């Protein structure tokens, strides 16, 4: 499966529905990993949350999400910018799905209980690249913080 996804990302987008889904899954995974690494400290809690988010959002089994994350780690290390990944998100997600991705990114940022300035800067950049307004980015943040507060109660 990993070899196939690498080939999919390297090739131009085709009309086959599953191929497009795999490209989007990989792009989302790389963006989640990029946020997780933004503060220079990648924790097991972050990796676990990324796996959970991928499984729930894309309806993947654990084995597939693990393979996807392994590939995303490799692709992230070899990539030079985020544009190729945000382009996949823009081509494959509607506005509501983009807002859900932003919420997932905020959840990932707060899994360690704090917001790092590098994480915040990257979130601002990603929000712009996927076509979300500053207001939509802040709304996603506030939603995540409210959910976290409710979970602590």
N, C-alpha and C positions, 0 to 999 in steps of 0.2 A: 504494500500500500504506500509506503514512504516514497519509493522510487516513482510511483505513479503521480503522487501529489507534486513532487519536485518537477516532473515533466510538465504537469499541468500549469504550474506557476511560470515556468520558463516559456511555455508556448502561448501563442495568442489565444484569447478567449474564444471558445467555440459555442455552438448552440446547445450542446448536450447538457441537460439540466444538472445532472450530478457533478459534472466537471466544474461548472460554475459554482456550485455549492462548496466543493472542496477548495477551490481558490479562495472563496470568502472565509471559510473556516480557518485556513492557513493564515490569511491576512489578519483576521481577528486575533488569532493566537499570538502572532508576532507582536501586535500592538499591546496586548495584555502583558506579554513578557517584557516589552520595552518599558512599560510603566513600572513593572515589578523591579526592574533593574535601575530605574532612574535615580534612586537615592543611594546607589552603590552597594546595597545590601539586599541580597535575594534570600528570602526565608522559605522554609518548608511550608509555612502557613500560606504564603503567597502562591506557591506551586499547587498546593492542594486546592485553594480557592479557584485558581485558573482552571484546573481540571474539572471542578464542580460546575463552574460557569459554562464551560464548553459543552459538557454533557447535557446540562439543562437546556441551554439555548439552541444547540444544534441537534439535540436528541441522539447523542452518541453513547455507545457503551464505553465502559472504563478502558478496555483494551485499545479501542480506536482513539479515545482522547489521549491516552498515554503515548501512542505512536505519533499522534498529531503534535503533541507538545515536544517530543524528541525532535521531530522535523523542524518545528518552529524555532527551537533553540539553535539548530544548525543554520537555518535560513537567516535568522536575526544576526548571527555572528558574521555572516557573509554579506549582508546587505549594507549599503552605503547611505541610504536615506529611507524615510518612511513613505514617500510618495507612492511607490508601487503598491503598498499595502492599503493606504487610504483610498487610492483609486479603486481598488477592488471593493472596498466598503461602499464607496459612493456609487459604484455601478450596480452593486447587488442589494443594497439596503434602502428601504424607504426611510422617511424622516423619523418615524416612530422607532424603527429598529436602530437607527443611529443614536437616538436618545437612550435606548436600552444599553447599547454599547458604552455610552458615556457613563451611565449608572454603574455598569460593571467595572469600568476603569476607576471610578471613585471608590467603589467597594474595595477594590484591590489596594488602592492607596491607603485606605484606613484600616486594613486588616492588621497592621502593626500598631494602630492606635494614634498615629501622628501623620501630619502632612509635611513633607519635605519640600523645600523651595524648588528643587529640581523636578519633583513630581508635578507640582503645580504648574511650573513653566511648560512642561511637556503636555500636560492636559490642555492648557490654553492653545498650544500649537495644534494638537490633534483635533480639538473641537473646531478650530478654524478649517483645518484640512478636510474634515468630513462634512463641512457645511452647517455646523451648528452655531447659533449665535451665542454671545457671551451669556445672555439671559438663560438660554437652554442649558448651557454648561453649569451655571449656578443653580438652576432648578434641580438638575440631576444630583448635584452635591448636597443640596438641602434635603432632598428625598432620601438619600443614603444616610445622612446624619440622623434624620428623624427615625428611620428604620433601626438604626443602631441604638438610638436612645430607647426606643420601644422594646428592643430585645434585652437591654440591660435592666429594664423595669420589672 
